[in-house]
């Protein structure tokens, strides 16, 4: 019970780095695998700031077998002389929050590290950290434990011709439970930085898997655009601009190119830090692009009336754009420590003028490109208007009773009237749908069975998507619109959960649904409302003290380990080939009960990477898909599963609809 005697004695002052350890999510966003990787980004971004300042051109990142990470650059090296605090420069930046060399323009003109907490936060969330500095032909070393405890003060340990900083840290895995570093995630993130800095060479080494990658792209952002469009059919050349405003020091770099797809990909950066939530630079780019293309279309007679504008979504269909700005520290403003959104107001006018001048000139000088872009925008507008007309006619053709009747044949609704409580399960097949309906908690769980394969929305226009019965039913059930008309606040459910069989067909349906949500209901993913259910793969049945006991396992390895560690005889193993094989109570207990189920939240960590992945897996090009599958998928014969102990194996085949 809360103490009603609230006084000054109840006020706790957290000293040093205690605040970081107490509330790590405030500083790195989360304590899951994303937060773990954020530790690397913080140290890496400090090295990148040395590149931006013109003092470094090489960064090495190494994953060690003991779980530690090394980030090393060839920059100036963190200062080792004494700070006013009585600590060395190294000791200060790794133990004091809001301490760094980026609060004025003396050491860095532009930098991503605005708040001066990155190094100290990494130290706070590590069990050990060693900072080695190479400068003035000497080697200096500083050692820390559990954050701000200095085990070894900065001292000279040798001589060298090298320069730069090497930081090795051991994350506190008791904070980042069940999280592991991913070589692929690290490579993908660091590849982006090499695109943005054409003079930078990045090397990534994984000593565990014995893998190594080097990234160095001399054409910078142009290479980035080509990389995203690699598996698409492009319809224009790359438009590129790079200008620095003399008055403010703001530098704007943009690369963009059109392809023949129906989606848009815009990736933005500020001082080499990805702004996942956009901000001033991204929103201004969209507005300026829309204005320039509309003005040009009217001037050339492509638009006949002054009121006949293309909408922004029309012009951005098929667009891949990289928007990068470099902003002086004095006017750099981010929303939050994780720097996901830029809020510098000075960018707006400068970017508008820069795009207007450069893009208008490019359109005039490249007539073939201009014609293709205008034709693409026109086709997009016609398709959008046709889709809107189809939606309106559909609404007029049905009264409320007939719509309820259509949905009632498929959807089993939840009883709750509160959208914040309701969950929608998208279930593969009528058989599994029947089990889910009987096993669910009818108060808040709704069930929508899906019959057959869902349409591949990567290859279809919106008007054709709306004609697909399964997709149309999902849209109606969620009730928040689609595409540019999607309004997250109108969603009837707080969670949308994809629940499919644990086989190749189920995986295919998952991918088809994820493609649809990524393309046409992206805000649902951004809001953390889309999930994938995790049904078990095996049921182990055995007698325990004359009582039958059932245990469930989600992987073959876990099952084998359990049998190896427990002397069980006369047991039976059932390999679930489909959800329909489960009784309703089993499905509830393992997959639908909020107290015991496992759900995977669908997130978009890197939109450019997701764009490439969706294009490869769901697009028209066959060879890139075969190459990705051969590299990333391990094939096995599931029916050959055997364990060398006496038991019976039950392999039931799916009997429900597919």
LINJOBEL-V939763 format. One record per residue. N is the residue number from 1. RES is the residue in one letter. PHI is phi in whole degrees, -180 to 180 (* if undefined). PSI is psi in radians with two decimals (999 if undefined). NEAR is the number of other ideal C-beta (glycine too) atoms within 10 Angstrom. Layout:
n->[N N]
res->[RES RES]
phi->[PHI PHI]
psi->[PSI PSI]
near->[NEAR NEAR]
//
This chain:
n->[1 2 3 4 5 6 7 8 9 10 11 12 13 14 15 16 17 18 19 20 21 22 23 24 25 26 27 28 29 30 31 32 33 34 35 36 37 38 39 40 41 42 43 44 45 46 47 48 49 50 51 52 53 54 55 56 57 58 59 60 61 62 63 64 65 66 67 68 69 70 71 72 73 74 75 76 77 78 79 80 81 82 83 84 85 86 87 88 89 90 91 92 93 94 95 96 97 98 99 100 101 102 103 104 105 106 107 108 109 110 111 112 113 114 115 116 117 118 119 120 121 122 123 124 125 126 127 128 129 130 131 132 133 134 135 136 137 138 139 140 141 142 143 144 145 146 147 148 149 150 151 152 153 154 155 156 157 158 159 160 161 162 163 164 165 166 167 168 169 170 171 172 173 174 175 176 177 178 179 180 181 182 183 184 185 186 187 188 189 190 191 192 193 194 195 196 197 198 199 200 201 202 203 204 205 206 207 208 209 210 211 212 213 214 215 216 217 218 219 220 221 222 223 224 225 226 227 228 229 230 231 232 233 234 235 236 237 238 239 240 241 242 243 244 245 246 247 248 249 250 251 252 253 254 255 256 257 258 259 260 261 262 263 264 265 266 267 268 269 270 271 272 273 274 275 276 277 278 279 280 281 282 283 284 285 286 287 288 289 290 291 292 293 294 295 296 297 298 299 300 301 302 303 304 305 306 307 308 309 310 311 312 313 314 315 316 317 318 319 320 321 322 323 324 325 326 327 328 329 330 331 332 333 334 335 336 337 338 339 340 341 342 343 344 345 346 347 348 349 350 351 352 353 354 355 356 357 358 359 360 361 362 363 364 365 366 367 368 369 370 371 372 373 374 375 376 377 378 379 380 381 382 383 384 385 386 387 388 389 390 391 392 393 394 395 396 397 398 399 400 401 402 403 404 405 406 407 408 409 410 411 412 413 414 415 416 417 418 419 420 421 422 423 424 425 426 427 428 429 430 431 432 433 434 435 436 437 438 439 440 441 442 443 444 445 446 447 448 449 450 451 452 453 454 455 456 457 458 459 460 461 462 463 464 465 466 467 468 469 470 471 472 473 474 475 476 477 478 479 480 481 482 483 484 485 486 487 488 489 490 491 492 493 494 495 496 497 498 499 500 501 502 503 504 505 506 507 508 509 510 511 512 513 514 515 516 517 518 519 520 521 522 523 524 525 526 527 528 529 530 531 532 533 534 535 536 537 538 539 540 541 542 543 544 545 546 547 548 549 550 551 552 553 554 555 556 557 558 559 560 561 562 563 564 565 566 567 568 569 570 571 572 573 574 575 576 577 578 579 580 581 582 583 584 585 586 587 588 589 590 591 592 593 594 595 596 597 598 599 600 601 602 603 604 605 606 607 608 609 610 611 612 613 614 615 616 617 618 619 620 621 622 623 624 625 626 627 628 629 630 631 632 633 634 635 636 637 638 639 640 641 642 643 644 645 646 647 648 649 650 651 652 653 654 655 656 657 658]
res->[X X X X X X X X X X X X X X X X X X X X X X X X X X X X X X X X X X X X X X X X X X X X X X X X X X X X X X X X X X X X X X X X X X X X X X X X X X X X X X X X X X X X X X X X X X X X X X X X X X X X X X X X X X X X X X X X X X X X X X X X X X X X X X X X X X X X X X X X X X X X X X X X X X X X X X X X X X X X X X X X X X X X X X X X X X X X X X X X X X X X X X X X X X X X X X X X X X X X X X X X X X X X X X X X X X X X X X X X X X X X X X X X X X X X X X X X X X X X X X X X X X X X X X X X X X X X X X X X X X X X X X X X X X X X X X X X X X X X X X X X X X X X X X X X X X X X X X X X X X X X X X X X X X X X X X X X X X X X X X X X X X X X X X X X X X X X X X X X X X X X X X X X X X X X X X X X X X X X X X X X X X X X X X X X X X X X X X X X X X X X X X X X X X X X X X X X X X X X X X X X X X X X X X X X X X X X X X X X X X X X X X X X X X X X X X X X X X X X X X X X X X X X X X X X X X X X X X X X X X X X X X X X X X X X X X X X X X X X X X X X X X X X X X X X X X X X X X X X X X X X X X X X X X X X X X X X X X X X X X X X X X X X X X X X X X X X X X X X X X X X X X X X X X X X X X X X X X X X X X X X X X X X X X X X X X X X X X X X X X X X X X X X X X X X X X X X X X X X X X X X X X X X X X X X X X X X X X X X X X X X X X X X X X X X X X X X X X X X X X X X X X X X X X X X X X X X X X X X X X]
phi->[* -69 -73 -78 -87 -91 -140 -61 -65 -82 -85 -105 -102 -87 -99 56 -100 -59 -61 -67 -69 -73 -133 -60 -60 -66 -105 -124 91 -167 -112 -93 -63 -69 -65 -61 -67 -62 -60 -65 -60 -62 -71 -61 -63 -64 -66 -63 -61 -67 -68 -60 -80 90 -111 -141 -143 -138 -134 -114 -123 -127 -92 -91 -67 -86 90 -89 -133 -116 -121 -132 -129 -113 -83 -76 90 -62 -55 -111 -73 -72 -91 -60 -74 95 -99 -71 -59 -63 -61 -67 -70 -96 -125 -115 -68 60 -126 180 -100 -118 -93 -141 -95 -71 -97 -137 -77 -131 -160 -85 -81 -87 -96 68 -120 -57 -63 -68 -67 -61 -63 -63 -102 -121 -78 -142 -152 -123 -109 -115 -117 -113 -160 57 63 -130 -111 -120 -132 -135 -123 -130 -134 49 95 -92 -88 -89 -77 -135 -67 -56 -145 -76 -123 170 -118 -164 -98 -76 -143 131 -133 -123 -118 -116 -134 -111 -57 -81 -72 -73 -85 -98 -67 62 -101 -135 -69 -114 -59 -65 -62 -64 -62 -65 -67 -75 -59 -59 -63 -70 -64 -78 -127 -67 -92 -99 -112 -117 -119 -119 -126 -111 -73 -78 -97 60 -112 -149 -134 -126 -124 -159 -116 -67 -92 56 -62 -59 -65 -62 -62 -63 -63 -68 -88 -56 -106 -118 -92 -82 -122 -147 -77 -86 -88 -139 -142 -149 -136 -118 -80 -67 -71 -99 82 -75 -110 -117 -131 -136 -130 -151 -155 -100 -124 -91 -81 -106 -116 -124 -135 -123 -119 -120 -140 -132 52 73 -98 -67 -101 -61 -96 74 132 -58 -67 -73 -65 -68 -58 -62 -64 -66 -60 -61 -66 -64 -66 -65 -62 -65 -63 -70 -62 -89 80 -72 -106 -83 -116 -65 -91 -89 -84 -78 -77 -57 -67 -64 -72 -91 -66 82 -89 -117 -137 -113 -118 -126 -125 -119 -122 -58 -54 -62 -120 -76 -134 -110 -97 91 -67 -76 59 -84 -143 -90 -130 -71 -72 -63 -70 -55 -65 -63 -69 -56 -67 -66 -67 -56 -68 -74 -70 -63 -64 -64 -63 -70 -86 -126 -61 -64 -63 -61 -62 -67 -67 -67 -65 -61 -65 -64 -63 -64 -64 -63 -67 -65 -67 -66 -67 -64 -64 -63 -65 -65 -65 -64 -67 -67 -72 -117 -89 -61 -67 -69 -67 -61 -64 -63 -70 -65 -71 -117 -79 -103 -76 -88 -81 -63 -93 -99 -62 -66 -100 -84 -126 -112 -95 -94 -112 -76 84 -71 -64 -66 -61 -65 -64 -66 -63 -76 -91 -70 -95 -65 -64 -135 -108 -106 -122 -124 -71 -111 -99 73 -78 -81 -61 -79 -74 -68 -110 -127 -81 -58 -64 -76 -64 -66 -82 -77 -63 -65 -65 -61 -67 -61 -61 -65 -67 -71 67 -118 90 -154 62 -68 -90 -69 -125 -59 -68 -92 -61 -83 -134 -87 -135 -115 -119 -84 -128 -125 -66 -88 -140 -64 -63 -62 -64 -65 -63 -56 -65 -62 -69 -63 -62 -61 -65 -66 -80 -124 -139 -57 -60 -64 -72 -59 -84 71 -109 -109 -136 -120 -74 -122 -71 -70 -95 -135 -119 -106 -113 -158 -90 -125 57 63 -127 -73 -125 -118 -124 -117 -135 -101 -150 -65 -63 -62 -64 -61 -64 -66 -66 -69 -88 -127 -82 -111 -121 63 -101 -131 -115 -113 -95 -74 -92 -163 -63 -66 -76 -84 -69 -60 -70 -68 -64 -64 -64 -95 -128 -118 -73 -56 -78 -130 -74 -121 -118 -100 -79 -84 -131 -117 -81 -144 -64 -64 -69 -61 -58 -64 -66 -64 -63 -68 -77 -116 -83 -83 -72 -85 -61 -61 -68 -62 -64 -66 -64 -63 -83 -114 -114 -98 -95 -147 -94 -62 -74 -93 -62 -138 -129 -79 -145 -70 -168 -108 -108 -111 -118 -81 -92 -63 -109 -83 -69 -119]
psi->[2.43 2.36 2.18 -0.28 1.41 2.07 -3.08 -0.41 -0.41 -0.18 2.10 2.28 2.06 2.14 2.72 -2.21 0.25 -0.66 -0.64 -0.79 -0.52 -0.72 1.17 -0.55 -0.47 -0.46 -0.52 0.13 -0.71 2.97 0.40 -2.81 -0.51 -0.72 -0.66 -0.82 -0.48 -0.47 -0.74 -0.75 -0.68 -0.83 -0.72 -0.74 -0.54 -0.70 -0.68 -0.63 -0.55 -0.60 -0.79 -0.58 -0.13 0.29 -0.07 2.66 0.14 2.33 2.29 2.33 2.20 2.22 2.07 2.76 -0.40 0.16 -0.02 2.98 2.45 2.27 2.11 2.40 2.99 0.70 -2.69 -0.39 2.39 2.40 2.43 -0.13 2.96 2.39 2.90 -0.40 -0.18 -0.13 2.82 2.92 -0.71 -0.84 -0.65 -0.86 -0.40 -0.11 -0.21 2.20 2.55 0.74 2.21 3.10 0.37 0.31 -0.05 3.14 0.17 -0.80 -0.58 2.20 -0.78 2.50 2.67 -0.44 1.53 -0.61 -0.19 0.54 -0.18 -0.94 -0.77 -0.57 -0.75 -0.74 -0.72 -0.54 0.34 2.59 -0.59 2.64 2.33 2.15 2.11 2.22 2.32 1.91 2.66 0.62 0.37 2.75 2.24 2.48 2.43 2.37 2.45 2.69 2.40 0.75 -1.88 0.19 2.00 1.91 -0.72 2.04 2.79 2.13 2.68 2.27 0.03 -3.07 2.78 2.79 -0.11 2.91 2.71 -2.91 2.39 2.15 2.13 2.19 2.58 1.80 2.58 1.66 -0.14 -0.38 -0.75 1.25 2.34 0.26 2.47 2.61 2.49 2.09 -0.71 -0.78 -0.75 -0.77 -0.74 -0.73 -0.74 -0.49 -0.69 -0.76 -0.62 -0.54 -0.68 -0.36 1.67 -0.32 0.03 2.34 2.20 2.32 2.26 2.22 2.26 1.82 -0.25 -0.87 0.00 0.74 2.69 2.40 2.54 2.37 2.20 1.87 1.85 -0.46 0.09 -2.16 -0.56 -0.73 -0.60 -0.82 -0.80 -0.62 -0.78 -0.64 0.14 -0.64 0.34 2.86 1.94 2.61 0.08 2.89 3.03 2.19 2.32 2.40 2.60 1.85 2.55 2.24 2.12 -0.61 -0.79 -0.34 0.07 2.23 2.28 2.24 2.20 2.37 2.35 2.63 2.57 2.52 3.12 0.23 3.13 0.16 2.95 2.58 1.98 2.12 2.22 2.65 2.63 2.06 0.73 0.07 2.21 2.24 1.56 -0.60 0.27 -2.30 -2.81 -0.77 -0.70 -0.78 -0.65 -0.67 -0.80 -0.79 -0.77 -0.72 -0.80 -0.78 -0.80 -0.80 -0.71 -0.76 -0.75 -0.74 -0.68 -0.72 -0.64 0.06 0.16 -0.60 2.16 -0.49 2.59 -0.39 -0.11 1.20 2.64 2.51 2.79 -0.68 -0.52 -0.80 -0.50 -0.01 2.20 0.13 2.36 2.14 2.41 2.14 1.98 2.28 2.57 2.12 2.28 2.56 -0.61 -0.48 0.12 2.18 2.14 2.77 1.79 2.80 -0.56 -0.07 0.69 -0.22 2.26 2.43 0.35 1.98 -0.45 -0.31 -0.55 -1.01 -0.73 -0.76 -0.71 -0.86 -0.70 -0.80 -0.75 -0.82 -0.89 -0.77 -0.68 -0.72 -0.76 -0.73 -0.68 -0.60 -0.25 1.28 -0.70 -0.73 -0.77 -0.78 -0.72 -0.67 -0.75 -0.70 -0.72 -0.75 -0.70 -0.80 -0.66 -0.77 -0.73 -0.72 -0.68 -0.76 -0.65 -0.70 -0.73 -0.70 -0.73 -0.70 -0.76 -0.74 -0.64 -0.71 -0.70 -0.60 -0.36 2.32 3.06 -0.67 -0.71 -0.61 -0.73 -0.68 -0.74 -0.80 -0.59 -0.42 -0.32 -0.93 2.28 1.80 2.87 2.73 -0.50 2.51 -0.05 2.10 -0.54 -0.31 -0.37 2.58 2.42 2.06 2.10 1.90 2.36 2.03 2.69 -0.57 -0.88 -0.63 -0.67 -0.76 -0.71 -0.67 -0.72 -0.55 -0.23 2.95 1.81 -0.26 -0.68 -0.06 2.15 2.57 2.23 1.77 2.45 2.25 2.10 -2.96 2.46 2.64 2.44 1.74 -0.15 -0.45 0.19 2.58 2.82 -0.68 -0.60 -0.58 -0.72 -0.39 -0.24 2.17 -0.78 -0.80 -0.75 -0.66 -0.71 -0.77 -0.79 -0.68 -0.79 -0.62 0.51 0.17 -2.89 2.58 -2.35 -0.29 -0.01 2.27 1.88 -0.55 -0.28 -0.07 2.37 -0.09 2.59 -0.43 2.35 2.09 2.08 2.13 1.81 2.95 2.68 0.98 -3.07 -0.68 -0.76 -0.72 -0.67 -0.77 -0.70 -0.86 -0.70 -0.75 -0.72 -0.66 -0.77 -0.84 -0.66 -0.69 -0.64 -0.14 0.79 -0.64 -0.46 -0.68 -0.78 -0.56 0.01 0.61 0.00 2.29 2.81 2.18 2.66 1.47 2.65 2.75 -0.47 2.55 2.21 2.07 2.32 2.85 2.23 1.80 0.89 0.32 2.28 2.30 2.45 2.29 2.57 2.53 2.47 -0.04 2.68 -0.63 -0.77 -0.70 -0.81 -0.75 -0.66 -0.79 -0.58 -0.60 -0.23 2.24 1.48 2.33 2.72 0.69 2.93 2.36 2.26 2.17 1.97 2.08 -0.25 2.76 -0.53 -0.27 -0.32 2.48 2.77 -0.66 -0.58 -0.72 -0.70 -0.86 -0.68 -0.49 -0.38 -0.33 2.04 -0.40 -0.40 -0.19 2.85 2.13 2.46 2.08 2.27 2.19 2.83 1.72 -0.61 1.80 -0.61 -0.70 -0.76 -0.72 -0.81 -0.75 -0.77 -0.72 -0.71 -0.84 -0.57 -0.07 -2.97 -0.47 2.16 -0.78 -0.80 -0.59 -0.77 -0.71 -0.76 -0.76 -0.78 -0.54 -0.54 -0.18 2.26 2.16 2.44 2.79 1.72 -0.57 -0.14 0.18 2.14 2.57 2.31 1.09 2.77 2.07 3.03 2.49 2.26 2.07 1.48 2.44 2.68 2.25 -0.13 -3.13 2.55 999]
near->[3 4 7 5 6 9 7 5 7 8 7 8 6 11 8 15 23 14 16 22 18 11 10 20 11 13 25 26 15 14 17 15 16 17 20 23 21 21 23 21 24 25 26 24 20 25 25 27 26 23 23 20 17 10 17 23 15 17 27 18 24 17 22 15 8 10 13 18 23 18 23 21 29 20 24 18 26 27 18 20 9 13 15 6 12 8 19 23 22 27 23 21 24 28 22 19 18 9 19 24 20 23 17 9 13 9 17 21 16 21 27 26 23 20 16 16 22 27 27 26 25 27 26 28 27 25 17 17 25 18 26 23 25 23 18 14 10 14 18 23 18 25 17 24 15 16 23 20 12 17 12 12 12 23 12 12 12 10 11 14 6 14 17 23 25 20 27 20 25 16 22 18 14 7 17 22 9 7 17 12 20 15 17 12 17 20 18 17 20 22 19 22 22 20 27 23 22 14 13 24 16 25 16 20 18 20 13 14 9 7 13 13 17 11 17 15 20 8 14 21 26 18 18 24 26 17 16 23 21 13 20 23 12 17 17 19 13 20 21 18 17 14 17 13 16 7 7 16 17 23 17 24 18 26 24 22 23 26 22 13 23 20 20 18 24 19 25 25 24 28 28 22 23 22 24 17 15 18 23 22 25 23 15 22 24 19 15 19 21 19 18 20 25 21 15 18 22 16 12 14 7 18 20 9 7 8 7 12 18 21 16 17 17 22 26 25 24 26 21 27 23 28 25 25 28 21 27 18 20 12 13 22 16 21 13 13 17 21 24 16 18 25 15 19 9 19 27 15 12 20 25 16 14 22 23 15 13 18 20 16 11 16 22 12 9 15 10 10 18 19 14 18 22 19 12 21 26 15 15 21 18 13 17 21 13 14 20 15 11 15 18 10 10 14 10 8 9 13 10 7 8 10 14 12 11 15 14 10 7 19 18 19 17 23 12 16 7 9 15 9 15 21 22 24 26 26 27 31 25 16 21 28 25 18 27 27 18 15 21 21 14 14 10 18 26 24 26 23 23 26 15 12 13 21 18 16 24 20 13 17 17 22 17 15 21 19 14 17 13 21 22 17 20 24 21 16 20 23 12 20 17 20 18 13 14 17 10 15 8 12 23 16 23 16 21 26 22 24 27 25 25 18 16 9 16 22 13 16 23 20 18 21 24 19 19 23 20 23 20 22 24 18 15 21 18 14 13 12 23 23 19 16 22 15 24 23 20 20 20 20 16 18 12 9 5 5 7 9 12 13 17 20 18 15 11 15 9 15 22 16 12 14 19 11 8 11 7 17 9 10 18 14 20 20 18 23 19 25 27 24 23 24 11 15 12 19 26 20 18 22 24 24 14 11 5 11 17 13 17 12 12 19 12 13 14 16 17 21 18 17 23 22 17 21 23 19 17 18 18 13 14 8 9 15 16 11 12 15 12 9 7 9 8 4 7 8 6 14 11 6 16 9 14 8 12 9 18 10 12 13 12 12 8 20 12 18 16 17]
//
